[in-house]
Amino acid sequence: MKYNRKYSVGILFISVLFLGISFTPLSSPQISQEVQVNAYPPVITGQILFAPMYSFTTYLIDYTGAVNHSWGSNFFPGEAVLWLGNGTILRT
């Protein structure tokens, strides 16, 4: 009888141990990082080159949305628009 009780206590101890381990991440304090939510997105100081889908025009705009330059084309844009550096663009 004592031998059986010894195993019962051991099994109970191991069960409680595994149960405690499974709930440890839920009950332990988590280190959280503060995330600051701004009403406005961060300011982009450069220019943005983009070609809207189903449009024959590619635009170079600044961070306020003002169009600095535009290029016309006879084709819709594919996957990307690349700035070649000498004032020309490559629409792929």
N, C-alpha and C positions, 0 to 999 in steps of 0.2 A: 504494500500500500504506500509506504514511504517512497519507494522507488518510482511508482507511477506519479505521485504528487511532485516529485523532483522534476520529472519531464514536463508535467503540466505547467509548472512555474517557469521553466525554461522556454517552452513554446510561447507562453503568454508574454514573457519578457521580449523575445525576438519579434513577436507580432506587434507589440507596442513600439518597439524600436523602429521597425519598418514603417509603421503608420506615422510615427513622428517625423521620420525622414521625408515621407511623401508630402507632408504638409508644411515642411520647414520654409520653402520659398514663399508660401502664402502668408506666413505669420511673421517672418523676419522683416525688420525695417529695410526698405529698399533705398538705395542711394539714388536720388533723383536729381537730374540736372534742370535748372531753371531755363525755360524756353521763353524768350521774350517775343511776344506777338506784337508786331508793329502794325499800325493801320495802313502804312504805305510800304510798298516793297523797297528794297535797297536801290539806291540810285545807280544807274549804269552810266558811266561817264563817257564811254565810247559810242560808236555808232553800230547800228544793227542792219545787216543785209538780209533781206528776206524776199521770197517770191510766194505770194498767196496761191493756193491751189486753184485751178481753173481760171487763172489770170495770165495774160500775155505780158505782164509788166513785172519787173523786179525793182524793189525799192531799197534805197539806202536812207535810213532815218536816224535821227538822234534820240536821246532818251525822253524827250518831250513828245515825240511822235511827228515832228516836223520833217517833211521829206527834203533831204539834201540833194538827192539825185535819183533818177529813175532810168531804167533801160527797157526798151520795148523788144518784143520777140514775136515770131510767127508761131511759136509752139508753147504748149503748157509746160510748166516746170516738172522735172522728174523727181529725183530724190534729194538733190542738194543744189545750193548756189554757192559758188566759191569766188572769193575775191583774189584776183591774180596779182594785184599790187601795182600794176601800171595803168590803172583806170579802167580795166576791162574785167568782165566777170565770165565765169564758166557755169552754165546751167546744165546739170546732168540729170 
